[in-house]
Amino acid sequence: MAAVREVEETTAVRLGALLDAGDGATVTLVAGETRLVAHRAVLASRSPVFQAMFQHDTLEASSGEVSITDVEGEVMRELLDYMYTLQTPQLSATAPQMLAAADKYGLSALKAVCEQQVSAQLTIDNAAAAAVLAVRHSCPDLTAAAIAFIKAHNFQVMATQGWADAMRNHVTEVIEVTRLLADPPAEASAPATTGGGSPPGTHHQPHSVHGRAADSAAPAIAAHNTPPFFHIIVSLLRRLPIQDRLDMLTWAAMYGRVEDLRALAAAGAVEEEIRGVVFGQTALHLVASGGHVEAARSLLDARALVHFQDVDYQTPLHYAARNGHTAVVVQLLGASADCNATDGYGDTPLHLAVRAGHAEVAAALLQAGADTGARNEAGSTPLDIATQANNQQLIDMLT
């Protein structure tokens, strides 16, 4: 191991000398007024981001110049020194910026060192910025340290200018920080598939934060429906663009996150959906598909669209019936859902329940007045479908 370490250190020193000399350089990094000459092979060997950049037909690969708009020149210079020498630069005030740059270019070892440095420098004035930085760049240790620091200082951080600046400029991250301050809920289970050939939702996928793809299991928004955090989160949500709130509503519905839905409803997201939905699935469709009983109740309390039809003209009741979620079916019926609404194929919720063999759902629909003689576009009644499937229980119910 000592011999390997010696070779690595010698190589790093030689690469450092190569950087100083500038011999054979093939790429120029431009960060503001700073221009740094570097070797393409070295950058690619250290950073997966640079490797992908130079391997593909990109402007940077063809021009030999990389424009860097979100990293200051001095920070970029130190980052480049690290990539050549693997020696961590002296970090103090630049640790947060270096962490962001290391994360951007996939330098995990440097990112970890920066994370430790920022954790060691936490104060009441900078803890909000540190927490935002940790959430934005997926730093679990720094996140835990910042949250613990804020709690340990009796939430004094929330009275600082740093917190006010974070609320004004980084609302999405502050929502997550506030959620963590209220203690995170247990992990949510994966959502049920919606089926029916419909797209995953009315709204777009949640926006990525600073270019990062949103995780399929997005973090919850609210942990407890108790002051002061619930009201803080609602206030923050109201500051977001409408589409962001609708995106969050979609994901909260998919995962059945009740407190998230309540916070979003309090922030006006359900009303915005009622005004803005034109084509596709609503949050209530997604909740019905997943069988999330409490989530369905929270949306119905917020006067969600019970009768709205998706691209296949299916209502939330169609979704719940098809997937066998009896409790949600009963809830929707109690909210005056039309048990005889027909979709694009002429199927009623009863048709779908019978086709899937959900006897309990069929019983609930029949009790609500579902039409046993309704015919779909193929001319089939629910009884015809039960007969074709030789489902005697359903045949008895329908005759």
C-alpha angles and dihedrals in degrees: 000000000000090000092050091049090050091052091049092049092047091049091049092051091050091049089050090054089048090056091051092050096045091211116162094002114171105179138046123211114209116198110168108300091344120099117189124189114214143162117262094214093053094049091048093049093052103037127044088203093058089042092057091043094055097039094059135059096268132148090247092053093050099039099041090226128105118199112208113191103170102050123072118238096246092048090049090051091053091045090053091049088054093051090054100041105021086222113135111239122234103278125200122116092005095056094100093049091045090051091054091048093047090051092049093054098038098249096150098174093053091044090055092051091049090049090055091047094051090048090053092051099052116141134165089259098050102032093093092053090046092051091050090048091050094050094044094051099037098246106160097182094048090044091054092046094049094047091048090048093052092049093045091055094053093253091294086144089072089065095055131098087241091063091046091051091049092051090050099044107024107035097153093054094044089054089058092044090051090049090053091049087058090052119261122264124237117283114281120236121242115277122254117251115258097221125188094098093273123141117263093264149333093258133057122268110275112283115258115246110243092339097315118132112243114247117247087236096051116194118265118257103216131024103187133020091224132110138290097021099044092054092044090053093047089051091051093047090054089060093059122094113267093248091055090054090049091049090052090048090055094052095043088053093048091054097037094237101172100187091047090053091048092051092047091047090051088051090055100255095131091050089049089051090051090053097040111034111107107154132012140021126340127211088261090057090055094046091048091049092053095044094235102166101184092041090052090051092052092052093046089050086055090052096250119185105279096175100040115127126215127220089290090047091249120148125214087263090060089054095049093045094048092050095045099243100153097175092054091045089055091048092051092047089051088055090056098261111172107251090194099049111134127219129213091287095047093254120145121207086262091057090053095045092050093046089054092044096242102154096174091053091047090052092052091049092048091051089053091054105267112176110246091192097055112127125210125213090280089056094247126140122206087258091055089054092048090048092050089052091046089230101161095186092058093040089057091048093050099046 
